[in-house]
Each structure stands twice: as structure tokens, then as C-alpha cells.
Amino acid sequence: MAPPHTWTATLTLALLTTSTTAQRQLNSTSFSTCISNSSLTADSFSATIYPDTDSFEYDWIGANSFVGNDTISVIITVASKVVYNDTLDPCLSNAWAYFCPASKGEVAIMTNTITPNGTFEDIPESVFTQPGLEASFEVQMTNSDTGAVVGCLRANLTNGVEGNGASDENAGSSNATTTEGTNGSGSSNESSTSGSGSGGGSGASTAYLNWTLLLSALGVLMYGTRL
């Protein structure tokens, strides 16, 4: 029977490995119409791209004012490059059946789409690690009789990376100065300052614990005993 510390070290390394292999994704942060007098409007419109599984999902709650035959296009643009562009017939789609043909009224669509293998493989890795990403998810409605785009919704996508180290540090310094200058104005500011301080301590404790687990696991693998 293996000594108890063997499975402990294995579990620790498994947890550390899992944290570094999280699924990549791009998420929407805001939305808008993308043509004047768009027949498609939205109360909410969100999208998430999953490059590792060649899939995406989007939700739309809003309204349509166009009446007639139409087609729907989904266009995903990342770093100024169109990585996905597909046009569908609403009459052949369960999600878009309401648009066969299109009629005025409120709309609610929630759908997941699996794309062909390798659809997103040409997206550079830097897209998921660097700040300042320019990417979008668009749904366009085209009048089948005239070929004119009559409706368009766009969701801006982000990788969740914000700023760089220097900017973050300066922002933190600026926030600290602002809080200190207004500390005497009331308990609300004191509470906010206390919350920030508590958060910092928790982060330090977590970092210390992670390093302790890592060193312990390495020690077990190298020497067969705990550090």
C-alpha cells in the first residue's frame, strides 16, 4: 500500500495542472445596433465563444420590426479578421423559426452552436492573453427579396485581460490617494477602505498557501517525505 503522502502529492499536482488548463473563451461586455434604423433591437444581447470546443452560444431578448422573407447571418470578427461567417435559412432553423417569414413582435432566442472542427484554430494565442482586444459577434438580418441588410446587432467581445502591470499599479495608487483624501466624509468611505484592505490580506494568504502546497508536492516527489 502506497504511503499516504503519495496520493496527497498527486492530488496537489493535479489541482495545479487543472488551474493552468482552463478552457479559453471570449465573452461579450456590451451590445448595440450596427446599422441605422435597424429592424432588430435588443433589451439584452450576449455571446460567448469557446475556441477549444469549436462552439459558441448567444442569447437575444428584443424585438423585430421587419416583415417579409429573410436570411440570418452570424459573423465573428477577432483582431480585425473574420473567423466565422455563416448564413442560415430561418425556415431550416429551430432557433430562428419565428423569422420564417419575419414578422413584427418581441423576440427571445437562446442557442448553442457547434462549428466545424478547427473553425477557431487560426486565432493567435495572444488574443487570449493580451489587453486591448478588438473583437465582435454580429447577427445580421437580410431582406431576401432586395439583398439589403435590414437589421444588425453587435456584441463586443473581451478576453478578460485588463490593462498592464504599470497601469494597474498606477490605478491602485490613484484609488488609494482618493480614498485617503475623502476618508473623513463618512462611514461609507471607511467601509470601502476596510474592504480593500481585507481583500489584499486574503490574496496574500492564498498566494502563500499555493506556494506551500507546490513546495510540499515537489519535496515529496524528490525525497519521499514532507518538507
Buried (B, 14 or more C-beta within 10 A) or exposed (E): EEEEBEEBBBEBBEEEEEEEEEEBBBBBEEBEBBBEEBBBBBEEBBBBBBBEBBBBEBBBBBEBBBEBBBBBBBBBBBEEEEBBEEEBBBEEBEBBEBBBEBEEEEBEBEBEBEBEEEBBEEBEEEBBEEEEBEBBBBBBBBBBEEEEBBBBBBBBBBBEEEEEEEEEEEEEEEEEEEBEEEEEEEEEBEEBBEEEEEEEEEEEEEEEEBEEBEEBBBBBEEEEEEE
